[in-house]
């Protein structure tokens, strides 16, 4: 058999032109031998303009050739009939999605067999399918938003109840610890006199000489522990308190960081042995809603902690005053797993998450982004896969005097 392609004389052109389907004949190398009238009408090219051309250079747009090349390779390997889709670029610049059924046109005695593909334009169908998927996804996102809002409302109610239940016994502990410390000071004078007169004796199963030093420390630890519980409870209450109207108050950014550190102390201890604070001393106070800033920090710090593959990796929270820009910068940086480059543009989208298997909702960064914008600031994110992530929150300071006082 000679290496001779088929010619139009060997093809029943009238028959192919009478068909409403798209018909393309290609040689073994993927070059176009013939197209029918339906193809001419769709593409805007005559058969003479496309004969001998590779579709990759004319009919298939840049970046869309992989499907065609894969289909051609499968046909050349004898995988027939083959159903596949390609994107076609028409002469007027429009794109169409074509579904092809390809097989081999049998050879005559002096010609090679070539491929014949019958196609149908599925663009409108695919557009409708995509619109349906987007509509379903939008409905699913709205449902998730409602569920999340309901969960947050329920959480607020639960936290308010827990705060109340914890505060009552904790206040009693604080009061009792203070009373016991005063009582011990009074009793210690009597016990010291007895000790000096009669020598050492047992108190609570231990020598008094030891207990007189230990008891004040125990009482101080009790009082400090109760105070710590109070601070945690106050942080929970502030975090769960609904904000129905914009809050305008003067607050210190470093105080926000310290309150969030207290709130997340247990998670920090679980996730890393290297939690670092670098708080600038020259920060001006800010005007706005401190609770919103704290919620942003909570979301960013939880993300950073959860990104650590092992406790030996670090998380660093820092504050900085950028006098030139008139902004306070709060940054959360981790040495975690990082974010793939292809996901960086979507990290602030609601419900976009790479942690769905771990229960991620994709709301943390989206909420943080919205809250920062609401405070007149901006949020920036940098990440290197396998090395970690840095998030900067920049909040504006309207006016700052030379001595550092807030004049806003």
C-alpha positions in Angstrom: 0.0 0.0 0.0 1.4 3.4 -1.0 1.5 6.4 1.4 -1.1 8.3 -0.5 -3.9 10.2 1.3 -7.4 10.1 0.1 -8.6 12.7 -2.3 -12.0 14.4 -2.7 -12.5 12.3 -5.8 -12.6 9.2 -3.6 -15.1 10.7 -1.2 -18.8 11.0 -1.7 -18.8 14.8 -1.2 -22.5 15.2 -1.9 -23.4 12.6 0.7 -21.3 14.2 3.4 -22.6 17.6 2.6 -26.2 16.4 2.9 -25.6 15.4 6.5 -26.5 17.8 9.3 -23.7 16.5 11.5 -20.2 17.8 11.4 -17.9 15.5 9.4 -14.1 15.8 9.4 -11.7 13.4 7.7 -8.1 13.3 8.9 -5.0 11.4 7.8 -3.0 9.3 10.1 -0.9 12.3 11.2 -4.0 14.3 12.2 -4.0 16.6 9.1 -7.4 17.6 7.7 -8.3 15.9 4.4 -11.9 17.1 4.1 -14.7 18.8 6.0 -18.4 18.9 5.0 -20.7 21.9 4.5 -21.9 21.7 8.1 -18.3 22.3 9.3 -17.9 25.1 6.8 -21.0 26.8 8.1 -20.0 26.4 11.8 -16.3 27.4 11.5 -16.5 30.1 8.8 -13.7 28.4 6.9 -14.0 26.7 3.5 -12.7 23.2 3.0 -10.0 24.6 0.8 -8.7 26.8 3.7 -8.4 23.9 6.1 -7.2 21.0 3.9 -3.8 19.8 4.9 -3.9 21.8 8.1 -3.4 20.4 11.6 -6.4 21.5 13.7 -4.0 22.5 16.5 -2.8 25.4 14.3 -6.2 26.6 13.2 -9.4 25.2 14.7 -8.2 24.4 18.3 -7.4 27.4 20.5 -4.1 27.6 22.4 -4.2 25.7 25.6 -7.0 23.4 24.5 -5.0 20.9 22.4 -4.4 18.2 25.0 -7.8 16.6 24.4 -7.2 16.4 20.6 -3.7 15.1 20.9 -4.8 12.4 23.4 -7.7 11.4 21.1 -5.4 11.2 18.1 -3.0 9.0 19.9 -5.7 6.7 21.0 -7.0 6.4 17.4 -3.5 5.8 16.1 -3.3 3.0 18.7 -6.4 1.4 17.2 -8.9 2.4 19.9 -12.0 2.7 17.8 -14.7 3.8 17.8 -13.7 6.7 20.1 -16.0 9.3 21.7 -14.3 12.4 22.7 -14.7 16.2 23.1 -12.7 19.1 21.8 -13.0 22.9 21.9 -13.1 24.5 18.5 -12.1 28.1 17.8 -14.3 29.6 15.0 -13.2 32.1 12.5 -15.1 34.9 14.3 -13.3 34.1 17.6 -16.1 32.2 19.3 -15.5 28.9 21.0 -17.7 25.8 20.7 -17.6 22.5 22.4 -17.9 19.6 19.9 -18.5 15.9 20.8 -16.9 13.6 18.2 -17.4 9.9 17.4 -14.3 8.9 15.5 -13.4 5.7 13.6 -11.3 4.5 10.6 -12.5 5.0 7.1 -11.4 1.8 5.3 -8.6 2.0 2.8 -8.8 1.4 -1.0 -6.1 -0.5 -2.8 -3.8 2.5 -3.4 -4.6 4.8 -0.4 -4.1 4.7 3.3 -7.0 4.4 5.7 -7.9 7.7 7.4 -10.0 8.8 10.4 -13.5 10.0 10.0 -15.2 11.9 12.8 -18.8 12.8 13.2 -19.4 15.7 15.5 -22.3 17.6 17.2 -22.1 21.0 18.8 -22.8 20.6 22.5 -22.0 24.1 23.6 -25.5 25.2 24.6 -26.0 21.9 26.5 -22.7 22.2 28.3 -23.5 25.9 29.2 -26.9 24.8 30.5 -25.3 22.0 32.5 -22.7 24.4 34.0 -25.4 26.9 34.9 -27.3 24.2 36.6 -24.2 23.1 38.5 -23.5 26.7 39.5 -27.1 27.1 40.6 -27.0 23.9 42.7 -23.6 25.0 44.2 -25.0 28.4 45.0 -28.0 26.8 46.7 -25.7 24.5 48.6 -23.5 27.4 49.7 -26.6 29.4 50.9 -27.7 26.3 52.8 -24.3 26.0 54.4 -24.3 29.7 55.3 -27.7 29.2 57.0 -26.4 26.2 58.9 -23.2 28.0 59.9 -25.1 31.0 61.0 -27.4 28.8 63.1 -24.4 27.0 64.5 -22.8 30.3 65.5 -26.0 31.5 67.1 -26.3 28.2 69.0 -22.6 28.5 70.0 -23.2 32.0 71.3 -26.1 30.7 73.4 -24.1 27.8 74.8 -21.1 30.0 75.5 -23.3 32.5 77.4 -24.7 29.7 79.5 -21.2 28.2 80.1 -19.9 31.6 81.1 -22.6 32.1 83.6 -22.1 28.6 85.1 -18.4 29.0 85.4 -18.4 32.6 86.7 -20.5 31.7 89.8 -18.2 29.1 91.3 -15.1 30.9 90.1 -16.2 34.1 91.8 -16.7 32.1 95.0 -13.2 30.7 94.6 -11.7 34.2 94.2 -13.5 35.4 97.3 -12.6 32.3 99.4 -9.0 32.4 98.3 -8.8 36.1 99.5 -10.5 35.2 102.8 -8.2 32.2 103.3 -5.1 34.3 102.7 -6.2 36.9 105.3 -7.1 34.1 107.8 -3.7 32.4 107.2 -1.9 35.7 108.0 -3.8 35.9 111.3 -3.3 32.3 112.3 0.3 32.2 111.2 1.3 34.6 114.1 -0.1 32.1 116.6 1.4 29.1 114.9 4.8 30.8 114.7 4.7 31.6 118.5 3.8 27.9 119.2 6.6 26.8 116.8 9.2 29.0 118.5 8.1 27.8 122.0 7.5 24.1 121.4 9.5 23.3 118.3 8.4 21.9 115.0 5.0 20.1 114.7 2.9 18.5 112.0 0.2 20.5 110.1 -1.8 18.7 107.5 0.7 15.8 107.7 3.7 18.0 106.9 6.2 19.8 109.2 5.0 23.3 110.1 8.4 24.7 109.2 7.7 23.6 105.6 4.0 24.5 105.6 4.5 28.1 106.8 6.4 28.7 103.5 4.1 26.5 101.3 0.6 27.6 102.3 1.0 31.2 101.1 2.2 29.9 97.8 -0.7 27.5 97.4 -3.2 30.3 98.2 -1.5 32.6 95.7 -1.7 29.8 93.0 -5.4 29.3 93.8 -6.1 33.0 93.4 -4.0 33.3 90.2 -5.7 30.2 88.7 -9.1 31.7 89.4 -8.1 35.0 87.8 -6.9 33.1 84.8 -10.3 31.4 84.5 -12.0 34.8 84.8 -9.9 36.1 81.9 -10.7 33.1 79.7 -14.4 33.4 80.5 -14.3 37.1 79.7 -12.7 36.4 76.4 -15.3 33.8 75.6 -18.1 36.2 76.5 -16.7 39.0 74.4 -16.2 36.6 71.5 -19.7 35.3 71.6 -21.4 38.6 72.2 -23.4 39.6 69.2 -22.6 42.9 67.6 -25.8 44.3 66.2 -24.4 47.8 65.5 -21.0 49.0 64.6 -18.8 49.5 67.7 -16.5 52.5 67.8 -14.0 52.4 70.7 -10.4 53.0 71.4 -8.4 49.8 71.9 -4.8 48.7 71.9 -3.9 46.1 69.3 -1.4 44.3 71.6 -4.2 43.8 74.2 -6.3 42.0 71.5 -3.3 39.7 70.7 -2.9 38.8 74.4 -6.6 38.2 75.0 -6.7 35.8 72.0 -3.5 34.1 73.2 -5.3 33.5 76.5 -8.4 32.1 74.7 -6.4 29.7 72.6 -3.8 28.8 75.2 -4.9 25.1 75.3 -4.9 24.7 71.5 -1.5 26.4 71.3 -0.1 24.0 73.9 -1.5 21.0 71.9 -0.2 22.1 68.5 3.2 23.6 69.1 6.1 23.9 71.6 7.3 27.0 69.8 4.7 29.8 70.0 6.4 33.2 69.7 5.1 36.7 70.4 6.8 39.8 69.1 4.7 42.8 70.1 5.9 46.3 69.3 6.0 48.8 72.2 5.3 51.9 70.1 1.9 51.0 68.7 -0.8 53.8 68.7 -4.3 52.9 69.9 -6.8 52.2 67.2 -10.4 53.2 66.8 -12.9 50.5 65.9 -14.4 47.2 67.1 -11.8 45.3 69.1 -14.0 42.2 69.2 -13.9 42.0 65.4 -10.1 42.3 65.4 -9.9 39.5 68.0 -12.1 37.3 65.9 -9.8 37.9 62.9 -6.8 36.9 65.1 -8.6 33.8 66.3 -9.3 32.6 62.8 -5.8 33.3 61.6 -4.1 31.7 64.6 -6.3 28.6 64.5 -5.5 28.2 60.8 -1.8 28.6 61.5 -1.8 26.1 64.4 -3.8 23.5 62.4 -1.3 23.9 59.5 1.6 22.6 61.7 2.4 18.9 60.9 4.2 18.5 64.2 4.7 20.4 67.5 8.3 21.2 66.7 7.1 23.7 64.0 6.6 27.3 65.1 3.9 30.0 65.0 4.8 33.6 65.4 2.4 36.5 66.1 3.8 40.0 65.7 2.7 43.6 65.7 4.4 46.5 64.0 3.8 50.3 63.6 4.3 51.4 60.0 4.6 55.2 60.4 5.1 55.9 56.7 1.8 54.2 55.8 0.0 55.2 59.0 -1.0 51.6 59.6 -0.6 49.1 62.5 0.3 45.6 61.2 -0.7 42.4 62.9 0.9 39.3 61.4 0.5 35.6 61.9 3.2 33.4 60.5 3.6 29.6 60.6 6.1 27.0 59.5 3.3 24.7 58.4 2.4 22.8 55.3 1.8 25.9 53.2 -0.8 26.5 50.5 -0.5 25.2 46.9 0.1 28.1 44.4 -3.1 27.2 42.4 -5.2 27.8 45.6 -3.7 31.2 46.6 -6.2 33.3 44.5 -9.1 31.5 46.1 -8.2 31.4 49.8 -10.5 34.3 50.7 -13.5 32.8 48.8 -16.4 31.6 51.1 -16.5 27.9 51.5 -13.2 27.3 49.6 -11.2 24.9 51.8 -8.4 22.4 51.4 -9.3 20.9 54.7 -12.8 19.5 54.0 -11.8 16.0 55.1 -10.7 17.5 58.5 -14.0 19.4 58.9 -12.9 22.7 57.4 -15.8 24.9 56.3 -13.8 27.4 54.2 -15.2 30.3 56.2 -12.3 31.3 58.5 -10.3 33.4 56.0 -13.4 34.7 54.2 -14.8 36.0 57.5 -11.5 37.5 58.5 -11.3 39.2 55.1 -14.7 40.7 55.5 -14.1 41.9 59.1 -10.8 43.5 58.2 -12.4 45.4 55.3 -15.2 46.4 57.6 -12.5 48.0 59.9 -11.1 49.9 56.9 -8.1 47.7 56.7 -6.7 45.1 54.3 -5.4 41.6 54.6 -2.5 40.1 52.7 -1.4 36.5 52.4 1.8 34.8 51.2 2.5 31.1 51.3 5.1 28.7 50.1 4.1 25.0 49.8 5.9 23.0 52.4 7.4 26.0 54.1 4.5 27.9 55.7 2.2 30.9 55.4 2.3 34.6 56.4 -0.8 36.6 56.9 -0.6 40.4 57.4 -3.5 42.5 58.7 -3.0 46.2 58.2 -5.3 48.6 60.1 -5.2 52.3 59.5 -4.6 55.0 62.2 -6.2 58.2 61.3 -4.0 60.7 63.2 -1.1 60.1 65.5 0.7 62.9 67.4 4.4 63.1 67.6 4.4 61.9 71.2 2.4 58.8 70.2 -1.0 59.9 71.5 -4.1 59.0 69.6 -5.8 62.1 68.1 -8.4 60.4 66.1 
